[in-house]
Amino acid sequence: MIGTRKKIKNDTPIIGPYNVNSEGSSDMYYKGANMLHTIRQLVNDDEKWRSILRGLNQAFYHQTVTTAQIENYMSNQSGLDLSKVFDQYLRSTTIPVLEYKIAGKKLNYRYTDVVDGFNMPLKASVGKKELSLTPTENWTSQNITGDLSSFKVLRDYYVHVRKL
């Protein structure tokens, strides 16, 4: 998945305006796949993830469905409110940016270039220690032990990371 990101143009939203003869963006394939891979990280249970994907086929077999039906199904089955994730990746051309800065033993971080209310959690690491972050548009601070110069966000999340 990660290798396909260079093919994403982010020129127009994946979902174009409804009731207009417009297809939206060709990014539906690569960006859509990266969005799904990101959601897979949020679900954090491959067995559950497979059951969601297989369940889509069973629940909507031979039907014409709306985007809202798919989004609601995935949110309900995962037990997560994925509405802002779908808004960010399907209805916006911007990719979330996790900005961070280090001050002593404090990691300060926030999201920029996101839709209002976007607060997708991320997994990161400092050395071999895994961190769970829940950034918002506001700065958040977290005391961290270890060498903060080794801070990394897992690449499985489709976000840009910017050190300030």
TIRO-2110 file (N, C-alpha, C; in Angstrom, 1 decimal):
// TIRO-2110
0.8, -1.2, 0.0, N, 1, A
0.0, 0.0, 0.0, CA, 1, A
0.8, 1.3, 0.0, C, 1, A
1.8, 1.3, 0.9, N, 2, A
2.6, 2.5, 1.1, CA, 2, A
3.3, 2.9, -0.3, C, 2, A
3.7, 2.0, -1.1, N, 3, A
4.3, 2.3, -2.3, CA, 3, A
3.4, 2.9, -3.4, C, 3, A
2.1, 2.7, -3.2, N, 4, A
1.2, 3.3, -4.2, CA, 4, A
0.9, 4.8, -3.9, C, 4, A
1.3, 5.3, -2.7, N, 5, A
1.0, 6.7, -2.4, CA, 5, A
1.5, 7.7, -3.3, C, 5, A
2.6, 7.4, -4.0, N, 6, A
3.2, 8.3, -4.9, CA, 6, A
2.4, 8.5, -6.2, C, 6, A
1.4, 7.6, -6.4, N, 7, A
0.5, 7.7, -7.5, CA, 7, A
-0.8, 8.6, -7.2, C, 7, A
-0.9, 8.9, -6.0, N, 8, A
-2.1, 9.7, -5.6, CA, 8, A
-1.9, 11.2, -5.9, C, 8, A
-2.8, 11.8, -6.7, N, 9, A
-2.7, 13.2, -7.1, CA, 9, A
-3.3, 14.2, -6.1, C, 9, A
-4.4, 13.8, -5.4, N, 10, A
-5.1, 14.7, -4.5, CA, 10, A
-5.5, 15.9, -5.3, C, 10, A
-6.0, 15.8, -6.5, N, 11, A
-6.4, 16.9, -7.3, CA, 11, A
-7.8, 17.3, -7.1, C, 11, A
-8.7, 16.3, -6.9, N, 12, A
-10.1, 16.6, -6.5, CA, 12, A
-10.5, 15.5, -5.5, C, 12, A
-11.6, 15.8, -4.8, N, 13, A
-12.0, 14.8, -3.8, CA, 13, A
-12.5, 13.5, -4.6, C, 13, A
-12.3, 12.4, -3.9, N, 14, A
-12.7, 11.1, -4.5, CA, 14, A
-14.2, 11.1, -4.8, C, 14, A
-15.0, 11.7, -3.9, N, 15, A
-16.4, 11.7, -4.1, CA, 15, A
-16.8, 13.1, -4.7, C, 15, A
-17.2, 13.1, -5.9, N, 16, A
-17.6, 14.4, -6.5, CA, 16, A
-19.0, 14.8, -6.1, C, 16, A
-19.4, 15.9, -6.7, N, 17, A
-20.8, 16.4, -6.3, CA, 17, A
-21.8, 15.4, -6.8, C, 17, A
-22.9, 15.2, -6.0, N, 18, A
-24.0, 14.3, -6.4, CA, 18, A
-24.9, 15.0, -7.4, C, 18, A
-25.6, 14.2, -8.2, N, 19, A
-26.6, 14.6, -9.2, CA, 19, A
-26.0, 15.5, -10.3, C, 19, A
-24.7, 15.3, -10.5, N, 20, A
-24.0, 16.0, -11.6, CA, 20, A
-23.2, 15.0, -12.3, C, 20, A
-23.0, 15.2, -13.6, N, 21, A
-22.3, 14.3, -14.4, CA, 21, A
-20.8, 14.5, -14.2, C, 21, A
-20.3, 14.0, -13.0, N, 22, A
-18.9, 14.1, -12.6, CA, 22, A
-18.5, 12.8, -11.9, C, 22, A
-17.4, 12.3, -12.2, N, 23, A
-17.0, 11.0, -11.6, CA, 23, A
-16.2, 11.2, -10.3, C, 23, A
-15.7, 12.3, -10.0, N, 24, A
-14.8, 12.5, -8.9, CA, 24, A
-13.4, 12.2, -9.4, C, 24, A
-12.5, 11.8, -8.5, N, 25, A
-11.1, 11.7, -8.8, CA, 25, A
-10.7, 10.3, -9.2, C, 25, A
-9.7, 10.1, -10.0, N, 26, A
-9.2, 8.8, -10.3, CA, 26, A
-8.4, 8.3, -9.1, C, 26, A
-8.2, 9.1, -8.1, N, 27, A
-7.6, 8.7, -6.9, CA, 27, A
-8.4, 7.6, -6.1, C, 27, A
-9.6, 7.4, -6.6, N, 28, A
-10.5, 6.4, -5.9, CA, 28, A
-9.8, 5.1, -5.7, C, 28, A
-8.9, 4.7, -6.5, N, 29, A
-8.2, 3.4, -6.4, CA, 29, A
-7.1, 3.5, -5.4, C, 29, A
-6.1, 4.3, -5.6, N, 30, A
-4.9, 4.3, -4.7, CA, 30, A
-5.2, 5.0, -3.4, C, 30, A
-5.9, 6.1, -3.4, N, 31, A
-6.2, 6.8, -2.2, CA, 31, A
-7.2, 6.0, -1.4, C, 31, A
-8.2, 5.5, -2.1, N, 32, A
-9.2, 4.6, -1.5, CA, 32, A
-8.6, 3.4, -0.8, C, 32, A
-7.6, 2.8, -1.4, N, 33, A
-7.0, 1.6, -0.9, CA, 33, A
-6.2, 2.0, 0.4, C, 33, A
-5.5, 3.2, 0.3, N, 34, A
-4.7, 3.7, 1.5, CA, 34, A
-5.6, 4.1, 2.6, C, 34, A
-6.8, 4.6, 2.3, N, 35, A
-7.8, 4.9, 3.3, CA, 35, A
-8.2, 3.6, 4.0, C, 35, A
-8.5, 2.6, 3.2, N, 36, A
-8.9, 1.3, 3.8, CA, 36, A
-7.8, 0.7, 4.7, C, 36, A
-6.6, 0.8, 4.2, N, 37, A
-5.5, 0.3, 5.0, CA, 37, A
-5.3, 1.1, 6.3, C, 37, A
-5.6, 2.4, 6.3, N, 38, A
-5.5, 3.2, 7.5, CA, 38, A
-6.6, 2.7, 8.4, C, 38, A
-7.8, 2.5, 7.9, N, 39, A
-9.0, 2.0, 8.7, CA, 39, A
-8.6, 0.7, 9.3, C, 39, A
-8.0, -0.2, 8.6, N, 40, A
-7.5, -1.5, 9.1, CA, 40, A
-6.7, -1.3, 10.3, C, 40, A
-5.8, -0.3, 10.3, N, 41, A
-5.0, 0.0, 11.5, CA, 41, A
-5.8, 0.4, 12.7, C, 41, A
-6.9, 1.2, 12.4, N, 42, A
-7.8, 1.7, 13.5, CA, 42, A
-8.5, 0.5, 14.1, C, 42, A
-9.0, -0.4, 13.3, N, 43, A
-9.7, -1.6, 13.7, CA, 43, A
-8.8, -2.5, 14.6, C, 43, A
-7.5, -2.6, 14.2, N, 44, A
-6.5, -3.3, 14.9, CA, 44, A
-6.8, -4.7, 15.3, C, 44, A
-7.5, -5.4, 14.4, N, 45, A
-7.9, -6.8, 14.6, CA, 45, A
-8.2, -7.3, 13.2, C, 45, A
-7.2, -8.1, 12.7, N, 46, A
-7.3, -8.6, 11.3, CA, 46, A
-8.5, -9.5, 11.1, C, 46, A
-8.8, -10.3, 12.1, N, 47, A
-10.0, -11.2, 11.9, CA, 47, A
-11.3, -10.4, 11.8, C, 47, A
-11.4, -9.3, 12.7, N, 48, A
-12.6, -8.4, 12.6, CA, 48, A
-12.6, -7.7, 11.3, C, 48, A
-11.4, -7.2, 10.8, N, 49, A
-11.3, -6.5, 9.6, CA, 49, A
-11.8, -7.3, 8.4, C, 49, A
-11.3, -8.6, 8.3, N, 50, A
-11.8, -9.5, 7.3, CA, 50, A
-13.3, -9.7, 7.3, C, 50, A
-13.8, -9.8, 8.5, N, 51, A
-15.3, -10.1, 8.7, CA, 51, A
-16.0, -8.8, 8.2, C, 51, A
-15.5, -7.7, 8.4, N, 52, A
-16.2, -6.4, 7.9, CA, 52, A
-16.2, -6.4, 6.4, C, 52, A
-15.0, -6.8, 5.8, N, 53, A
-14.9, -6.8, 4.3, CA, 53, A
-15.9, -7.9, 3.7, C, 53, A
-15.8, -9.0, 4.3, N, 54, A
-16.7, -10.1, 3.8, CA, 54, A
-18.2, -9.8, 4.1, C, 54, A
-18.4, -9.1, 5.2, N, 55, A
-19.8, -8.8, 5.5, CA, 55, A
-20.4, -7.7, 4.6, C, 55, A
-19.5, -6.9, 4.0, N, 56, A
-20.0, -5.9, 3.0, CA, 56, A
-20.5, -6.7, 1.8, C, 56, A
-19.8, -7.7, 1.4, N, 57, A
-20.3, -8.5, 0.3, CA, 57, A
-21.6, -9.2, 0.6, C, 57, A
-21.8, -9.7, 1.8, N, 58, A
-23.0, -10.4, 2.2, CA, 58, A
-24.2, -9.4, 2.3, C, 58, A
-23.9, -8.3, 3.0, N, 59, A
-25.0, -7.4, 3.3, CA, 59, A
-25.5, -6.7, 2.1, C, 59, A
-24.6, -6.4, 1.1, N, 60, A
-25.0, -5.6, 0.0, CA, 60, A
-25.0, -6.4, -1.4, C, 60, A
-25.0, -7.7, -1.3, N, 61, A
-24.9, -8.6, -2.5, CA, 61, A
-26.0, -8.2, -3.5, C, 61, A
-25.5, -7.9, -4.7, N, 62, A
-26.4, -7.6, -5.9, CA, 62, A
-27.3, -6.4, -5.6, C, 62, A
-26.7, -5.4, -4.9, N, 63, A
-27.5, -4.2, -4.7, CA, 63, A
-26.7, -3.0, -5.1, C, 63, A
-27.5, -1.9, -5.5, N, 64, A
-26.8, -0.6, -5.7, CA, 64, A
-26.9, 0.1, -4.3, C, 64, A
-25.8, 0.5, -3.9, N, 65, A
-25.7, 1.1, -2.5, CA, 65, A
-25.2, 2.5, -2.6, C, 65, A
-25.4, 3.2, -1.5, N, 66, A
-24.9, 4.6, -1.4, CA, 66, A
-23.6, 4.6, -0.6, C, 66, A
-22.9, 5.7, -0.7, N, 67, A
-21.7, 5.8, 0.1, CA, 67, A
-22.1, 5.8, 1.6, C, 67, A
-23.2, 6.4, 2.0, N, 68, A
-23.6, 6.5, 3.4, CA, 68, A
-23.8, 5.1, 3.9, C, 68, A
-24.4, 4.2, 3.1, N, 69, A
-24.7, 2.8, 3.6, CA, 69, A
-23.3, 2.1, 3.9, C, 69, A
-22.3, 2.3, 3.0, N, 70, A
-21.1, 1.6, 3.2, CA, 70, A
-20.4, 2.2, 4.5, C, 70, A
-20.4, 3.5, 4.6, N, 71, A
-19.7, 4.2, 5.7, CA, 71, A
-20.4, 3.8, 7.0, C, 71, A
-21.7, 3.8, 7.1, N, 72, A
-22.4, 3.4, 8.3, CA, 72, A
-22.2, 1.9, 8.6, C, 72, A
-22.1, 1.0, 7.6, N, 73, A
-21.9, -0.4, 7.9, CA, 73, A
-20.5, -0.5, 8.5, C, 73, A
-19.5, 0.1, 7.9, N, 74, A
-18.1, -0.1, 8.4, CA, 74, A
-18.0, 0.5, 9.8, C, 74, A
-18.6, 1.6, 10.1, N, 75, A
-18.6, 2.2, 11.4, CA, 75, A
-19.3, 1.3, 12.4, C, 75, A
-20.5, 0.8, 12.1, N, 76, A
-21.2, 0.0, 13.0, CA, 76, A
-20.5, -1.3, 13.3, C, 76, A
-20.0, -2.0, 12.2, N, 77, A
-19.3, -3.2, 12.4, CA, 77, A
-18.0, -3.1, 13.2, C, 77, A
-17.3, -2.0, 13.0, N, 78, A
-16.0, -1.8, 13.6, CA, 78, A
-16.2, -1.3, 15.1, C, 78, A
-17.3, -0.7, 15.3, N, 79, A
-17.5, -0.1, 16.7, CA, 79, A
-16.8, 1.2, 16.8, C, 79, A
-16.4, 1.8, 15.7, N, 80, A
-15.7, 3.1, 15.7, CA, 80, A
-16.5, 4.1, 14.9, C, 80, A
-16.4, 5.3, 15.3, N, 81, A
-17.0, 6.4, 14.5, CA, 81, A
-16.0, 6.8, 13.5, C, 81, A
-16.2, 6.3, 12.3, N, 82, A
-15.3, 6.6, 11.2, CA, 82, A
-15.7, 7.8, 10.3, C, 82, A
-16.7, 8.5, 10.7, N, 83, A
-17.3, 9.6, 9.8, CA, 83, A
-16.2, 10.6, 9.4, C, 83, A
-15.4, 11.0, 10.4, N, 84, A
-14.4, 12.1, 10.1, CA, 84, A
-13.3, 11.5, 9.2, C, 84, A
-13.0, 10.2, 9.4, N, 85, A
-12.0, 9.6, 8.5, CA, 85, A
-12.5, 9.6, 7.1, C, 85, A
-13.8, 9.2, 6.9, N, 86, A
-14.3, 9.2, 5.5, CA, 86, A
-14.4, 10.6, 5.0, C, 86, A
-14.8, 11.6, 5.8, N, 87, A
-14.8, 12.9, 5.3, CA, 87, A
-13.4, 13.4, 4.9, C, 87, A
-12.4, 13.1, 5.6, N, 88, A
-11.1, 13.5, 5.3, CA, 88, A
-10.5, 12.9, 4.0, C, 88, A
-10.7, 11.6, 3.9, N, 89, A
-10.1, 11.0, 2.7, CA, 89, A
-11.0, 10.9, 1.5, C, 89, A
-12.3, 11.0, 1.6, N, 90, A
-13.2, 10.9, 0.5, CA, 90, A
-13.6, 12.3, 0.0, C, 90, A
-13.8, 13.2, 0.9, N, 91, A
-14.4, 14.5, 0.5, CA, 91, A
-13.5, 15.7, 0.6, C, 91, A
-12.2, 15.4, 0.8, N, 92, A
-11.2, 16.5, 0.9, CA, 92, A
-10.0, 16.0, 0.1, C, 92, A
-9.2, 17.0, -0.4, N, 93, A
-8.0, 16.7, -1.1, CA, 93, A
-6.8, 16.7, -0.2, C, 93, A
-6.9, 17.1, 1.0, N, 94, A
-5.8, 17.3, 1.9, CA, 94, A
-5.5, 16.0, 2.6, C, 94, A
-4.3, 15.7, 2.9, N, 95, A
-3.9, 14.6, 3.7, CA, 95, A
-3.5, 15.1, 5.1, C, 95, A
-4.0, 14.4, 6.1, N, 96, A
-3.7, 15.0, 7.5, CA, 96, A
-2.2, 15.1, 7.7, C, 96, A
-1.8, 16.1, 8.3, N, 97, A
-0.4, 16.3, 8.7, CA, 97, A
-0.3, 16.3, 10.2, C, 97, A
0.6, 15.4, 10.7, N, 98, A
0.9, 15.4, 12.1, CA, 98, A
2.1, 16.2, 12.3, C, 98, A
1.9, 17.4, 12.9, N, 99, A
3.1, 18.2, 13.2, CA, 99, A
3.5, 17.9, 14.7, C, 99, A
4.8, 17.8, 14.9, N, 100, A
5.3, 17.6, 16.2, CA, 100, A
6.6, 18.4, 16.5, C, 100, A
6.8, 18.6, 17.8, N, 101, A
8.0, 19.2, 18.2, CA, 101, A
8.4, 18.6, 19.6, C, 101, A
9.6, 18.6, 19.8, N, 102, A
10.2, 18.0, 21.0, CA, 102, A
10.7, 19.1, 21.9, C, 102, A
10.3, 19.1, 23.2, N, 103, A
10.8, 20.1, 24.1, CA, 103, A
11.3, 19.3, 25.4, C, 103, A
12.5, 19.0, 25.5, N, 104, A
13.0, 18.2, 26.6, CA, 104, A
12.5, 16.8, 26.5, C, 104, A
11.7, 16.3, 27.4, N, 105, A
11.2, 15.0, 27.4, CA, 105, A
9.7, 15.0, 27.0, C, 105, A
9.2, 16.2, 26.5, N, 106, A
7.9, 16.3, 26.1, CA, 106, A
7.7, 16.2, 24.5, C, 106, A
6.8, 15.4, 24.1, N, 107, A
6.4, 15.4, 22.7, CA, 107, A
5.1, 16.2, 22.6, C, 107, A
5.2, 17.2, 21.7, N, 108, A
4.0, 18.1, 21.5, CA, 108, A
3.6, 17.8, 20.0, C, 108, A
2.3, 17.6, 19.8, N, 109, A
1.8, 17.2, 18.5, CA, 109, A
0.4, 17.7, 18.3, C, 109, A
0.0, 17.8, 17.0, N, 110, A
-1.3, 18.2, 16.6, CA, 110, A
-1.5, 17.8, 15.1, C, 110, A
-2.7, 17.8, 14.6, N, 111, A
-3.0, 17.7, 13.2, CA, 111, A
-3.2, 19.0, 12.6, C, 111, A
-2.8, 19.2, 11.3, N, 112, A
-3.1, 20.3, 10.5, CA, 112, A
-3.7, 19.7, 9.2, C, 112, A
-4.3, 20.5, 8.4, N, 113, A
-4.8, 20.1, 7.1, CA, 113, A
-5.9, 19.0, 7.2, C, 113, A
-6.8, 19.2, 8.2, N, 114, A
-7.8, 18.2, 8.5, CA, 114, A
-9.2, 18.8, 8.5, C, 114, A
-10.2, 18.0, 8.3, N, 115, A
-11.6, 18.5, 8.4, CA, 115, A
-11.9, 18.7, 9.8, C, 115, A
-12.8, 19.6, 10.1, N, 116, A
-13.2, 19.9, 11.5, CA, 116, A
-13.5, 18.6, 12.3, C, 116, A
-13.0, 18.5, 13.4, N, 117, A
-13.3, 17.4, 14.3, CA, 117, A
-12.5, 16.1, 14.0, C, 117, A
-11.5, 16.2, 13.1, N, 118, A
-10.7, 15.0, 12.8, CA, 118, A
-9.8, 14.7, 14.0, C, 118, A
-9.9, 13.5, 14.5, N, 119, A
-9.0, 13.1, 15.7, CA, 119, A
-8.6, 11.7, 15.6, C, 119, A
-8.2, 11.2, 14.4, N, 120, A
-7.9, 9.8, 14.2, CA, 120, A
-6.7, 9.5, 15.1, C, 120, A
-6.8, 8.4, 15.9, N, 121, A
-5.6, 8.0, 16.7, CA, 121, A
-4.5, 7.4, 15.8, C, 121, A
-3.3, 7.4, 16.3, N, 122, A
-2.2, 6.9, 15.6, CA, 122, A
-1.3, 6.1, 16.6, C, 122, A
-0.6, 5.2, 16.0, N, 123, A
0.5, 4.5, 16.7, CA, 123, A
1.8, 5.0, 16.3, C, 123, A
2.7, 5.2, 17.2, N, 124, A
4.0, 5.7, 16.9, CA, 124, A
5.0, 4.9, 17.8, C, 124, A
6.3, 5.3, 17.6, N, 125, A
7.3, 4.6, 18.5, CA, 125, A
8.4, 5.6, 18.8, C, 125, A
9.0, 5.3, 20.0, N, 126, A
10.2, 5.9, 20.4, CA, 126, A
11.1, 4.8, 20.7, C, 126, A
12.1, 4.6, 19.9, N, 127, A
13.0, 3.4, 20.1, CA, 127, A
12.1, 2.2, 19.8, C, 127, A
12.1, 1.2, 20.8, N, 128, A
11.3, 0.0, 20.7, CA, 128, A
9.9, 0.2, 21.4, C, 128, A
9.7, 1.3, 22.0, N, 129, A
8.5, 1.5, 22.8, CA, 129, A
7.4, 2.1, 21.9, C, 129, A
6.2, 1.4, 21.9, N, 130, A
5.1, 1.8, 21.1, CA, 130, A
4.3, 2.9, 21.9, C, 130, A
3.8, 3.9, 21.1, N, 131, A
3.0, 5.0, 21.7, CA, 131, A
1.7, 5.0, 21.0, C, 131, A
0.7, 5.4, 21.8, N, 132, A
-0.6, 5.6, 21.2, CA, 132, A
-0.9, 7.1, 21.3, C, 132, A
-1.2, 7.8, 20.2, N, 133, A
-1.4, 9.2, 20.2, CA, 133, A
-2.9, 9.4, 19.7, C, 133, A
-3.5, 10.5, 20.2, N, 134, A
-4.8, 10.9, 19.7, CA, 134, A
-4.7, 12.4, 19.4, C, 134, A
-4.1, 12.7, 18.3, N, 135, A
-4.0, 14.1, 17.9, CA, 135, A
-5.3, 14.8, 17.6, C, 135, A
-5.4, 16.1, 17.8, N, 136, A
-6.5, 16.9, 17.3, CA, 136, A
-5.9, 18.1, 16.7, C, 136, A
-6.7, 19.1, 16.4, N, 137, A
-6.1, 20.3, 15.8, CA, 137, A
-5.4, 21.2, 16.8, C, 137, A
-5.6, 20.9, 18.1, N, 138, A
-5.0, 21.6, 19.2, CA, 138, A
-3.7, 20.9, 19.6, C, 138, A
-2.8, 21.6, 20.1, N, 139, A
-1.5, 21.0, 20.6, CA, 139, A
-1.8, 20.1, 21.8, C, 139, A
-1.2, 19.0, 21.8, N, 140, A
-1.3, 18.0, 22.9, CA, 140, A
0.2, 17.7, 23.3, C, 140, A
0.4, 17.6, 24.6, N, 141, A
1.7, 17.3, 25.1, CA, 141, A
1.7, 15.9, 25.8, C, 141, A
2.8, 15.2, 25.7, N, 142, A
2.9, 13.9, 26.3, CA, 142, A
4.3, 13.8, 26.8, C, 142, A
4.5, 13.4, 28.1, N, 143, A
5.9, 13.1, 28.6, CA, 143, A
6.3, 11.8, 28.1, C, 143, A
7.5, 11.7, 27.5, N, 144, A
8.0, 10.5, 26.9, CA, 144, A
9.3, 10.1, 27.5, C, 144, A
9.5, 8.8, 27.9, N, 145, A
10.8, 8.4, 28.3, CA, 145, A
11.5, 7.8, 27.1, C, 145, A
12.8, 7.9, 27.0, N, 146, A
13.5, 7.4, 25.8, CA, 146, A
14.1, 8.5, 25.0, C, 146, A
14.7, 8.0, 23.9, N, 147, A
15.4, 9.0, 23.0, CA, 147, A
14.3, 9.5, 22.0, C, 147, A
13.8, 10.7, 22.2, N, 148, A
12.8, 11.3, 21.4, CA, 148, A
13.3, 11.5, 19.9, C, 148, A
14.6, 11.5, 19.7, N, 149, A
15.0, 11.7, 18.3, CA, 149, A
14.7, 10.5, 17.5, C, 149, A
14.3, 9.4, 18.1, N, 150, A
13.9, 8.2, 17.3, CA, 150, A
12.4, 8.2, 17.1, C, 150, A
11.6, 9.2, 17.4, N, 151, A
10.2, 9.3, 17.2, CA, 151, A
9.8, 9.0, 15.8, C, 151, A
8.9, 8.1, 15.6, N, 152, A
8.3, 7.7, 14.3, CA, 152, A
6.9, 7.4, 14.4, C, 152, A
6.1, 7.8, 13.4, N, 153, A
4.7, 7.3, 13.3, CA, 153, A
4.7, 6.1, 12.3, C, 153, A
3.9, 5.1, 12.7, N, 154, A
3.8, 3.9, 11.8, CA, 154, A
3.4, 4.3, 10.4, C, 154, A
4.1, 3.8, 9.4, N, 155, A
3.8, 4.2, 8.0, CA, 155, A
2.5, 3.7, 7.5, C, 155, A
1.9, 2.8, 8.2, N, 156, A
0.6, 2.2, 7.8, CA, 156, A
-0.5, 3.2, 7.8, C, 156, A
-0.4, 4.3, 8.5, N, 157, A
-1.4, 5.4, 8.5, CA, 157, A
-1.1, 6.3, 7.4, C, 157, A
-2.1, 6.7, 6.6, N, 158, A
-1.9, 7.6, 5.5, CA, 158, A
-2.0, 9.0, 6.0, C, 158, A
-0.9, 9.5, 6.6, N, 159, A
-0.7, 10.8, 7.1, CA, 159, A
0.7, 11.3, 6.8, C, 159, A
0.9, 12.6, 6.7, N, 160, A
2.2, 13.2, 6.5, CA, 160, A
2.7, 13.5, 7.9, C, 160, A
4.0, 13.5, 8.1, N, 161, A
4.5, 13.8, 9.4, CA, 161, A
5.5, 14.9, 9.2, C, 161, A
5.4, 16.0, 10.0, N, 162, A
6.3, 17.1, 9.9, CA, 162, A
6.9, 17.5, 11.3, C, 162, A
8.2, 17.4, 11.4, N, 163, A
8.8, 17.9, 12.6, CA, 163, A
9.0, 19.4, 12.5, C, 163, A
8.6, 20.1, 13.5, N, 164, A
8.8, 21.6, 13.6, CA, 164, A
10.1, 21.9, 14.4, C, 164, A
END
